[in-house]
Amino acid sequence: MAHQLLLATRNKGKIEEFRRILDAIAPGEIELIGLESFPDLHDVVEDGSTFQENAIKKAREMSIASGIPAIADDSGLCVDFLNGDPGIYSARWAGTHGNDQANLEKLLLELKDVGDDKRTAHFTCVAALAMPDGRSHVEEGLFHGHILHAAVGQEGFGYDPIFQPLGMSISSAQMSPQEKDAISHRGKALRLIAPHVIQMLRSLG
């Protein structure tokens, strides 16, 4: 029987991405449940100062509230010219949480006169697993590239249309979901944490 695992996010893009990656790693072993299965759960306040603090806080609070193992991530885009911003504020960079277009436009405006050699950036993803008994595990994945001057492509979400992965000539939003999963920050973090997820879930019997 598959073990239940709560994915602590309401972001549909992240949910699909997590599901694809976990299904590829452990087919049939994990029943991924979204927050829609727990409509009474409150949103976790992401008040940490790092990706790791936010990820583990979300996972722990959701595991305690739901009574089942929970996995959460905190991820964002870190632009070198902006000293690592928007970073942990990526989803609300323009002021409203989850307004991808506004966030993207603000970033392009802030880099308007910045040359290609200074547009380096990377995505960071910290994935955290929390168990109801207090055990936890955290992994991190990075995705290097640079910021384009205009949005290109229709795939993905967030900053994908303006992010060109290192060594590629297309944006993240021009990659198929499978291509992106193979090299993305989230794909890397999940593949690193997956063996620990499986081990801890199996330990429950």
C-alpha positions in Angstrom: 0.0 0.0 0.0 1.3 3.4 -0.9 2.4 5.7 1.9 0.6 9.1 2.2 2.7 12.2 1.9 1.4 15.7 2.2 2.8 18.3 -0.3 2.6 21.6 1.6 1.9 24.0 -1.3 -1.1 25.5 -3.1 1.1 26.3 -6.2 -0.3 24.1 -9.0 2.9 24.3 -11.0 4.9 23.0 -8.1 2.4 20.3 -7.4 2.6 18.9 -10.9 6.4 19.2 -10.9 6.7 17.4 -7.5 4.3 14.6 -8.6 6.2 13.9 -11.8 9.5 13.7 -10.1 8.4 11.6 -7.2 6.5 9.2 -9.5 9.6 8.7 -11.6 11.7 8.0 -8.5 9.3 5.7 -6.6 6.4 4.7 -8.8 3.5 3.5 -6.7 5.2 3.9 -3.4 4.0 7.4 -2.5 0.4 8.8 -2.5 1.0 12.5 -2.9 -1.8 14.5 -1.2 -2.1 18.3 -1.7 -3.4 20.9 0.7 -6.8 20.7 -1.0 -7.3 17.5 1.0 -7.0 19.5 4.2 -9.1 22.7 3.6 -9.0 23.7 7.3 -5.2 23.9 7.5 -3.9 27.4 7.9 -1.2 28.9 5.6 2.2 28.9 7.2 3.8 32.3 7.6 7.1 32.2 5.8 9.0 34.5 8.1 12.4 32.7 8.0 15.5 34.5 6.8 16.7 31.6 4.6 15.2 29.1 2.2 16.0 26.3 4.7 14.2 28.0 7.6 11.1 28.5 5.6 11.0 25.0 4.1 11.5 23.2 7.4 8.9 25.4 9.1 6.3 24.7 6.5 7.0 20.9 6.5 6.9 20.7 10.3 3.8 22.7 10.8 1.9 20.9 8.1 3.0 17.5 9.4 1.8 18.3 12.9 -1.5 19.7 11.7 -2.3 16.9 9.3 -0.8 14.0 11.3 1.0 12.6 8.3 4.5 13.1 6.8 4.8 16.3 4.9 7.3 17.6 2.3 7.7 21.3 1.6 10.0 23.5 -0.4 11.1 27.0 -0.4 12.6 28.2 -3.6 13.5 31.3 -5.5 15.7 33.2 -8.0 18.9 34.7 -6.8 20.4 37.3 -9.1 24.1 38.1 -8.6 23.8 41.8 -9.7 21.0 42.3 -7.1 23.1 40.7 -4.3 21.0 37.5 -4.3 17.6 39.2 -4.6 14.8 38.5 -5.0 15.8 35.3 -3.2 13.3 34.3 -0.5 11.0 37.1 -1.6 10.8 35.7 -5.2 7.0 34.9 -5.1 6.1 38.3 -3.7 8.9 40.5 -5.3 6.4 42.9 -6.9 4.3 43.1 -3.7 1.5 40.6 -4.3 2.2 36.9 -3.5 2.1 34.7 -6.6 1.7 37.4 -9.3 4.2 35.9 -11.7 3.9 38.5 -14.4 4.3 41.4 -12.1 7.4 39.8 -10.5 8.9 39.1 -13.9 8.3 42.6 -15.1 9.8 44.2 -12.0 13.0 42.1 -12.3 13.4 43.0 -16.0 13.0 46.6 -15.2 15.6 46.5 -12.4 18.1 44.8 -14.9 17.1 47.1 -17.8 20.6 48.6 -18.4 22.6 45.7 -17.1 24.8 43.9 -19.7 24.8 40.2 -20.4 28.0 39.6 -18.5 26.4 40.8 -15.2 23.0 39.0 -15.6 24.2 35.7 -14.0 21.7 34.1 -11.6 20.6 30.8 -10.1 17.5 29.2 -8.8 17.7 27.7 -5.3 15.4 25.0 -3.9 15.5 23.6 -0.4 13.2 20.6 0.1 12.3 19.6 3.6 10.7 16.4 4.9 9.0 16.4 8.3 7.6 13.4 10.1 4.9 13.5 12.8 7.4 11.9 15.3 9.7 14.9 14.9 12.3 13.5 12.4 13.2 15.7 9.5 15.6 15.9 6.6 16.6 18.8 4.3 18.3 18.9 0.8 19.2 21.7 -1.5 19.4 22.0 -5.3 20.8 24.8 -7.5 20.1 25.7 -11.2 22.6 28.1 -12.7 22.0 30.4 -15.7 21.4 34.1 -16.5 18.5 36.5 -17.0 17.3 37.2 -20.5 16.2 40.7 -21.7 12.7 39.6 -22.5 10.3 36.7 -21.7 10.5 33.7 -24.1 8.4 30.5 -24.0 5.1 29.2 -22.6 6.1 26.3 -20.4 6.9 26.4 -16.7 5.9 29.2 -14.3 7.4 32.0 -12.3 10.6 33.4 -13.7 11.1 30.6 -16.2 10.4 32.7 -19.3 13.4 35.0 -18.5 15.8 32.4 -17.2 18.3 30.8 -19.6 20.0 27.7 -18.1 23.8 27.6 -18.2 25.0 26.0 -21.4 21.6 26.2 -23.2 20.3 28.6 -25.9 16.6 28.5 -24.8 14.7 29.7 -21.7 13.4 27.4 -19.0 9.9 28.2 -20.4 10.9 26.6 -23.7 11.9 23.3 -22.1 9.6 20.3 -21.8 8.6 19.5 -18.2 10.8 16.4 -18.4 13.8 18.3 -19.7 13.4 20.9 -16.9 12.9 18.2 -14.2 16.2 16.6 -15.2 18.3 19.7 -14.5 16.2 22.1 -12.4 16.9 23.1 -8.8 13.6 21.5 -7.7 14.4 18.3 -9.6 17.9 18.1 -8.0 16.6 18.8 -4.4 13.8 16.2 -4.8 16.1 13.5 -6.2 18.4 14.1 -3.3 15.7 13.9 -0.7 13.7 11.1 -2.3 15.8 8.2 -0.8 15.3 9.7 2.7 11.5 10.1 2.0 11.2 6.5 1.0 13.4 5.3 3.9 11.4 7.3 6.5 8.0 6.3 5.1 9.0 2.6 5.0 10.1 2.8 8.6 6.4 3.5 9.5 5.6 0.0 8.5 
